[in-house]
């Protein structure tokens, strides 16, 4: 997650999507290791971090919801530093990332 401030002073949060849907052939993505999924409390399904886009939204956003069973938490936590670096490096190598504005 990266936080920036917009011209109007609002915090903008930038996050990469994580999904259980396998990436398209050739799509830059990193599989989330089972141990990380367990530590974050995610489902047992395989998950991928998609590295060719990121979501951008105002914080706190209208679509932020508590995690079921962990109310009032809204964050699953942090990924390990090594996985973060792998995602960052994959995004930089792809150099095709594009923001997806989630406030619209």
C-alpha positions in Angstrom: 0.0 0.0 0.0 1.2 3.5 -0.8 -0.5 6.6 0.5 -0.3 9.9 -1.4 -2.0 13.2 -0.9 -4.1 14.7 -3.7 -4.2 18.4 -4.6 -7.3 18.9 -2.5 -5.6 17.4 0.5 -7.3 14.0 0.6 -5.3 10.9 1.2 -5.2 8.6 -1.8 -4.4 4.9 -1.1 -2.8 2.8 -3.9 -3.0 -1.0 -3.5 -2.4 -3.9 -5.9 -5.3 -6.4 -6.4 -5.2 -9.8 -4.8 -7.5 -12.4 -6.3 -8.2 -16.2 -6.4 -8.8 -15.9 -10.1 -5.7 -17.2 -11.9 -3.8 -14.6 -14.0 -4.2 -14.5 -17.7 -1.4 -16.1 -19.7 1.5 -13.8 -19.7 0.0 -11.4 -17.1 2.5 -10.3 -14.5 1.4 -11.9 -11.2 2.9 -13.4 -8.1 1.3 -16.3 -6.3 0.7 -15.7 -2.6 2.4 -18.6 -0.7 0.2 -20.8 1.4 1.9 -19.7 4.6 1.2 -16.0 3.9 -2.5 -16.8 3.1 -2.7 -18.6 6.4 -1.0 -15.8 8.3 -3.3 -13.2 6.8 -6.4 -15.3 7.5 -7.3 -15.6 3.8 -9.1 -18.6 2.3 -7.2 -21.8 1.5 -7.7 -21.1 -2.2 -4.7 -20.2 -4.3 -4.3 -16.4 -4.6 -2.3 -14.1 -6.8 -1.2 -10.5 -6.6 -1.8 -8.9 -10.0 1.2 -6.8 -10.9 0.0 -4.9 -14.0 -2.5 -2.6 -12.3 -3.2 -1.0 -8.9 -6.4 0.3 -7.3 -6.5 3.9 -6.2 -9.1 5.4 -3.8 -9.7 8.0 -1.2 -9.1 6.9 2.4 -11.2 6.1 4.1 -13.3 5.0 1.1 -17.0 4.4 0.9 -16.4 0.7 0.1 -14.2 -0.1 3.1 -16.0 -2.8 5.1 -15.0 -4.7 8.3 -13.6 -8.2 7.7 -16.2 -10.8 8.6 -15.4 -12.3 11.9 -12.7 -9.7 12.7 -14.9 -6.6 13.1 -14.0 -3.8 13.3 -10.8 -4.6 11.4 -10.6 -3.5 7.7 -7.1 -4.7 6.9 -5.8 -8.3 6.7 -2.3 -7.1 7.6 1.0 -6.9 5.8 2.7 -9.3 3.4 6.3 -10.2 4.2 9.1 -7.9 3.0 10.4 -10.4 0.6 7.1 -10.9 -1.1 6.6 -7.1 -1.2 9.9 -6.7 -3.0 9.0 -9.4 -5.4 5.7 -7.7 -6.3 7.5 -4.3 -6.6 10.2 -5.7 -8.8 7.7 -7.4 -11.0 5.7 -4.2 -11.4 8.8 -2.2 -12.3 10.0 -4.8 -14.7 6.6 -4.9 -16.5 6.5 -1.1 -16.6 2.9 -1.4 -17.8 1.0 -0.9 -14.6 -2.0 1.4 -14.7 -4.1 2.8 -11.9 -7.8 1.8 -11.6 -9.7 4.6 -9.9 -12.1 3.0 -7.4 -13.8 6.2 -6.4 -15.8 6.5 -9.6 
